[in-house]
Amino acid sequence: MLMSELLSSNFNLEQAVMQTREKGYVFAATVINPYFCSLMEAEIERLNLEEGDHVNYPINAGSSREVKQLHERAYFPIWHEQVPVATEVTELLAEEVRKMNYPELQGWHPTEAGYQRYRNTHDWISPHRDRRNDQLLSATITISGSAPVRIYEPVADPDDYKNLMQTDEFVTFPGTLMLLRAPGFGNGKQIIHEVLPPQFGSRLILNLRMRPTILKTPKEFKELIRS
C-alpha cells in the first residue's frame, strides 16, 4: 500500500516531524485514513487486553515523579503474528520518516505496538514523560473516541510532576496522530503530558515506540512489584 493511503493527502508529515524536533510534540487532527482506523479497531477487538492498574500500583510511587494511570492494554513486538495491522501501519510510517532529510531518523523504526483501551471516565494517565529509553520519535494514533491531552512544563524541578504549568491542550478524535520527541532526536528532551478520560464512551489508541525492550504486561508488572 502507498503512504497516501495511510495519511491524508493534506497532511505535511515532514513539517510535523520538524515541529516535533523543535517543540517536542505535534498533534495532527484526523490525518489517519479511516480505513486503517477500522482495521486497527478490528485488530484490537481480537486481542486479550489486560487492565493496567497503576492507581493501586503507581509508577515511581511516593516520589515527585509518581504517575497514576488506569486502562486496558496489550504490548507486542512489531512483526508479532497477532498485530499484522499495527505492523503494516508501522512499516508505512517508518518508510516515509526515513525518506526525510533528518540523519538522526535514518534508523528510526518502532519496535513496540501498544494498544490501549480507555473504557470510561475512570481511565486516564496523570502527567508524565514516556520511558527514558524510548528512542528518537514516538507516535500515537487515536483509533476511536475522543479525549483531551494536556502538555506541561515543569515550574522548577524538571522531575516534579506535581508542580507544573500547563502550556497546551488538544482534543483527540478518530484518526488523530500525536508525535513526541524522544532521546536522540533534536535536544532529546521529552515532553510532560497528561491523557484525560474519554469525553464520551471509550477511546482506543495505538502507541508506536522504538524501545530496546517491550513493556511488561499488567500481570508481569504485579509479579515484579511483589518480588
C-alpha positions in Angstrom: 0.0 0.0 0.0 1.1 3.6 -0.6 1.7 6.1 2.2 -1.0 8.3 0.7 -3.5 5.6 1.7 -2.4 5.8 5.4 -2.2 9.6 5.8 -4.4 12.4 4.5 -3.1 14.0 1.3 -3.4 17.4 3.0 -1.0 16.3 5.9 2.6 17.5 5.7 4.4 14.8 7.6 7.8 16.4 7.1 6.6 19.7 8.6 5.1 17.8 11.5 8.4 16.0 12.2 10.3 19.3 12.1 7.9 20.8 14.6 8.3 17.8 16.8 12.1 18.1 16.7 11.8 21.8 17.8 8.8 21.8 20.2 8.8 18.2 21.4 5.4 17.3 20.2 2.8 17.7 17.4 -1.0 17.0 17.3 -2.4 16.4 13.8 -6.2 16.0 13.7 -7.9 13.3 11.7 -5.0 12.6 9.4 -5.1 8.8 9.5 -7.2 7.1 6.9 -10.5 5.9 8.5 -10.0 2.6 6.6 -6.8 1.9 8.7 -8.6 3.0 11.8 -11.3 0.4 11.2 -8.6 -2.3 10.6 -6.9 -1.3 13.9 -10.2 -1.3 15.7 -11.0 -4.8 14.5 -7.5 -6.0 15.4 -7.7 -4.6 19.0 -11.0 -6.3 19.5 -9.4 -9.7 18.7 -6.7 -9.2 21.4 -6.8 -10.0 25.1 -6.2 -6.7 26.7 -5.5 -6.6 30.4 -6.2 -3.9 32.9 -3.2 -1.9 33.9 -3.9 -0.7 37.4 -1.3 2.0 38.3 -3.7 3.6 40.8 -3.2 0.9 43.3 0.3 0.3 41.9 1.6 3.8 41.0 4.7 4.1 38.9 7.6 5.7 40.9 5.2 5.6 43.9 5.8 8.2 46.6 8.3 10.2 44.6 7.8 13.6 42.8 7.7 11.5 39.6 4.8 9.4 40.7 2.4 8.5 37.8 -1.1 7.1 38.1 -3.0 5.5 35.3 -5.8 3.1 34.6 -6.8 1.5 31.3 -6.7 -1.8 29.4 -3.6 -2.6 27.3 -1.6 -5.1 25.4 2.0 -4.8 24.1 3.6 -6.7 21.2 6.8 -6.5 19.3 6.4 -5.3 15.7 6.0 -8.3 13.4 4.2 -10.3 16.0 1.7 -12.6 14.4 -1.2 -11.1 16.4 -0.7 -7.5 15.2 -0.3 -7.5 11.4 -2.3 -4.3 11.0 -0.2 -2.4 13.6 2.9 -3.8 11.9 1.7 -2.6 8.5 1.0 0.9 9.8 4.5 0.9 11.4 6.2 0.0 8.2 4.3 2.6 6.2 5.1 5.4 8.6 8.7 4.4 9.2 9.4 4.3 5.5 8.2 7.8 4.9 10.0 9.2 8.0 13.3 7.7 6.9 13.0 9.4 3.5 13.2 12.8 5.2 16.3 14.9 5.5 17.0 14.0 9.1 20.2 12.0 9.6 19.0 11.2 13.2 16.0 9.4 11.9 17.6 7.2 9.2 17.5 4.3 11.6 14.0 5.0 13.0 11.7 2.1 13.2 9.3 1.4 16.1 9.8 -1.9 17.8 6.7 -2.0 20.0 3.0 -1.8 19.2 1.0 -0.9 22.3 -2.8 -1.0 22.1 -4.8 0.7 24.8 -8.5 1.0 25.7 -9.7 3.9 27.9 -13.0 2.4 28.9 -14.8 5.2 30.6 -14.4 8.4 32.7 -12.4 6.5 35.2 -9.5 5.7 32.8 -6.7 8.2 32.4 -2.9 8.9 32.8 -1.6 11.6 35.1 1.2 14.0 34.0 4.2 12.0 32.9 7.1 11.6 30.4 7.4 8.5 28.4 10.1 6.0 29.2 13.6 7.4 29.2 14.9 4.6 27.0 12.5 5.5 24.2 14.4 6.4 21.0 14.1 9.2 18.5 10.4 9.6 17.8 7.1 8.2 19.2 3.7 8.1 17.5 0.2 7.7 19.0 -2.8 7.2 16.8 -6.4 7.6 18.1 -8.4 4.8 16.6 -11.8 5.7 18.0 -13.2 8.0 20.7 -12.1 11.4 21.9 -10.2 12.8 24.9 -8.2 15.9 25.8 -4.4 15.7 26.1 -2.6 18.3 28.0 1.0 19.5 27.7 3.0 20.8 30.7 6.3 22.5 31.6 7.9 22.0 35.0 7.8 25.1 37.2 11.1 24.4 39.0 12.4 20.8 39.4 12.2 19.2 35.9 11.3 15.8 37.5 8.5 17.2 39.7 5.2 16.1 38.1 3.2 17.8 40.9 4.4 21.3 40.2 3.6 22.0 36.6 2.4 24.8 34.3 0.0 23.8 31.5 1.1 25.1 28.2 -1.2 23.5 25.6 -4.2 21.2 25.3 -5.6 19.3 22.4 -8.7 17.1 21.9 -8.1 13.9 20.0 -10.6 12.4 17.6 -10.5 9.2 15.4 -7.5 9.5 13.1 -5.6 12.0 15.2 -1.8 11.5 15.2 0.4 12.7 18.0 4.2 12.7 17.6 6.5 13.0 20.6 10.3 13.8 20.6 12.4 11.1 22.3 16.1 10.9 23.2 18.3 11.0 20.1 16.2 13.5 18.2 16.8 17.2 18.4 17.7 18.1 22.0 16.1 14.8 23.2 14.0 16.5 25.8 10.8 14.6 26.5 7.5 16.4 27.0 5.4 16.0 30.1 1.8 15.2 29.0 -1.4 14.1 30.6 -4.1 11.9 29.0 -7.6 12.7 30.3 -10.6 10.3 30.3 -12.7 9.9 27.2 -15.2 12.7 26.6 -17.9 10.1 26.0 -17.9 6.3 25.6 -14.5 4.7 25.3 -11.3 5.6 23.4 -8.9 3.2 21.6 -5.3 4.1 20.7 -2.2 2.6 19.2 1.2 3.7 20.6 4.3 3.0 18.4 7.5 3.2 20.3 11.2 2.5 19.4 12.3 0.7 22.6 15.1 -1.8 23.5 12.6 -3.9 25.4 8.8 -4.4 25.2 6.7 -3.2 28.1 5.6 -5.8 30.6 2.0 -6.9 30.8 0.0 -5.9 33.8 0.3 -9.4 35.2 4.1 -9.3 34.9 4.2 -5.8 36.5 2.3 -7.0 39.6 4.6 -10.0 39.9 7.6 -7.7 39.7 6.1 -5.5 42.5 5.6 -8.5 44.7 9.1 -9.8 44.2 
